[in-house]
Amino acid sequence: MVNVERRSQNAKRSDSIRRRGEHTISCHTLAIRGRVVSRSVLYFTFSILRFNVVPLDLILEQPALGLAWVVAILLALSLHEFAHAAMATALGDGTARDAGRLTVNPLAHIDPLGFFALLLIGFGWGRPVPFDPSQLRNRRWGPVAVALAGPATNLILMAVAGVLLGVLNRSLALPPNNLLVLTLAFLFQINLVLFLFNLIPIPPLDGSKLLLSVLDHPRYAQARLFLETRGPLLLLILVIADGMLGGAILGRVFHAALRWAAGLF
């Protein structure tokens, strides 16, 4: 009889632990490199990177988290595109400015179809910033500077969000499930992913501009032609393959980078 009661108590305890585990969104913390980080932040961040949670599901099931994600993604995308326009303008080309892209207004940079795809499947795009390479002061490396201005801005935003999260974490000024904390956490994650993803040297991503400038020689004409014409298809295959493999390619890299970067702040 005693053994039966003990088994019953153990079963209840296990069930209680399991149920608490299902609600880690708001109450548990996890230590990384000696620092305490909100597990709710890590849970949703890593889930999205593994393609287990798509943004639309997040918005519908956890509206507060969904709002934090929307604010973060709009800020990250808008400043990314604004940086392209600002760099092109600074280098002597007014095409982006004349097209109304020298602004941080998200409406000027968001592609409706791309943003819908982002909500639905977790992969999307913004409106490309137009610029005329022939108007830049340096025709060879000017396009590289314009392209890399976007990822560089994402890196700066990630660092700012990381510092603010670190300050709030150490001061214990706000709880982990606070909307500002969640927004900063998503801002940290999204900008890290945008920074890394856009550095992939496959057209039309920003990193391809650097590779194409390095290959700016007649002997590499065939390689340039292949990248410029087949690059978008190669990128699409990479993204689809990564999604089918549960994030085993890009997701694994982003996940590892996020864990490493989180330990810096």
N, C-alpha and C positions, 0 to 999 in steps of 0.2 A: 504493500500500500504506500509506503514511504517512497519507494522507487517510482511508482506511478505519479505521485504528487510532484516529485522532483522533475520527472520528464515533462509534466504539464507546465511547471514553472519555467523550465528551460525553453519549452516551445513558445510560451507567451513572451519571454524575454527576446528570443530570436525574432519573433514576429514584430515586436516593438521596435527592435533595431532596424529591421527591414523597412518598416513604415517610416521611421525617422529618416532613413536613407533616401526615401522617395521625396522628401521635402527638404533636401539639402540646399534648395534655392535660397532660403533666407536665414538659415540658422547655423550652418557649419563653416569652419575655417580650415585652411590647410597651410602648413608651414613650408616655405620654399627657401632654401639657403638661410635658414634661421629667421626669416621674416614671415609675418602672418599676412596671407593674402586671402581675399574673399573667395570661398569655393564656388559661390554662386557665379561669380565672374568667370572663373576658370572653367566651370562646367559648361556654360553656354558658349564661351569662346571656343573651347576645344570641340564641342559638338558641332558648331557651325563649320569649323575647319574640316571636320570629318564628313561633312555633308549629311549628318544625321538630323540636323535641324535646319530648315530653310527659313529665311526671314519672314515670309508670310505666315508660317505656322507660329513663329515666335510672336508676331504682332497679334494674332488671333487668340493664342493661348495665354500669353503673358503680356498684356497691353503696356504695362510700365516698361518692361524690358524692350518691347517693340518700339516704343517711343524713343527710348535711349538709343537704340540701333539706328532709327531713321535720322535723328539729329546728328549722330556721329557720321553716318555715311554721306549725308548731304554736305556736311562741313568738310569732310575729307575730299570728296569729289570736286566740290566747288573750288576749294583752294588749290587743288592739284591742277585744274584746268586754268584757273586764274594765273598760276605761276607760269604756265606755258605762254599765255598772252603777255604777261608782264615782261618776261625775258625777251620775247620777240620784239616788243615795243622798245625795250631798252637797247636792243642791238640794231635798231634803225628801221624795222619793218612795222608799219602801222596797220597791216591787214586785219589783225585780230582786234585792234582798238576800233577800227572802222566798222567791224562786224558786231560790235557791242559785247565783245567777250572780255574786255578789260574790267571785270567786275566780279565780286564775290557772290552775287545773286545766283542761287541755285537754278532758277528758272532759265538763266542764260546758258547753262552748261549741261543740264540734264536732258538726255534723250529719252522721250516717253517710252518707246519700245524697250530700250536698254534697261531703264529703271524697272519696268514691269517684269522683264526677264530676271533681273536681280532679285526682286521680291519673290518670284515664283520658283526659281531654280537655284538661286544663290550665285549666279554668274550674269553680269551685265556689262554695260559700257555707257560712257558719256558722249557728248557731242565733240568730235575732234575740233581742235582749235586751228583755224586756217592761218597760214603764214606763207610768205613768199621768200624762199631761200635766196633768191637773187638780190633781194633788198637788204639782206643782213650784211653787216660789216665784214664778217669772215664767212665766206660762202662754204668752206669745207667744215669748219668746226662750229659755226653758228647754229646749224640745225641740231647738232649734238647738245649744245648748251640749252637750246629751247626745249628739247626733249627731256633732258635730265633735270630741268627745273621742277618738273612735276614730282618725280620720285624724291628729290631732295626736300621739297616742301612736306611730303608725307613723313619723311624721316624726322624733320624738325617738329611736326605736330605730334608724332609718336613720343619724342623725347619730352615735350612739354606735358603731354598727358601723363607720362610715366612719373615725372617729377611731382606733379600735383597729386597723383595717387599715392606716391611715397610720403608726401607731407601729411596728407589726410590720414594715411594708415598709421604713421608714427604718433600723430597727435590724438588719434581716436576721436576726432571731431565729429565724424559722421559714421553711421552704421554701414556695413557692407552693402545692404540692399537699398541705400539711399539713391534717388534718381540721378543726382549729380555724379556720385561714385560710379554708378553703372554706365552713365554716358561717357565718362572719362575712360573707363575700362574698355568699352567698345571702340572709342576713339583711338586708344592705344593699339588694340588688336587690328582694326581695319586699316589704319595707316601703315602698320608693319606689313600687312599682307599686300597692300597696294604698292608699297616700296619694293618689296621683293618680286612681286608678280610683274611689275612694269619694267624691271631690269632684265627680264628674260629676253635674249637677243633674237627674237623672232618677230618680224613685221606682223601687225602694225604697232607692236608695243614699243615703248620709249627706248628700251635697251638696244633695239635693232638699229637705231640711228648711229650709235657708237660703232657697232660692228660694220655697218655699211660705209661709214667714213674711213674705217681702217682698211676696208677692201676697195677703196677708191683708187684703183689702178686697172689699166686695160687687161692685165693678166687675170684679174678676178671678175671679169665682166660676166662670165657664165654663172659664177656663184652668186653674184649680186642679182642677176636676173631670176635665178631660181628662188632666192629668198623673197624678192619683191613680189613674185607672181604666185608662189606656193606657200609663202609664210602664213597667211590667214588660215589656209586649210590645215597646215601643220599645227597651228595653235589650237584650232578647233578639235583636232584629233587628240591633242594632249589633254585638253580640258575634259573631253568626253571620256577618255581612257581613265583619267584620274577619278572622275565621278563614278564610273563603273567599278573601279577598284576600291571604292570607299575612301578616297583621299590618300591612297598609298604612294602617290608620287608627289604632287604639289602639297597636298594636305600634310604629309609627313614632314616635309621641309618646313612649312609654316608652323606646324605644331612644335617642332624642335626649336625653331627660332623664337617662338613666343615664350617658351619656357625659359630659354636662355636670357631673353631680353627682360622678362619679368624679374629675374634675379638681380638686375642692375639697379633697380630702383627700390 
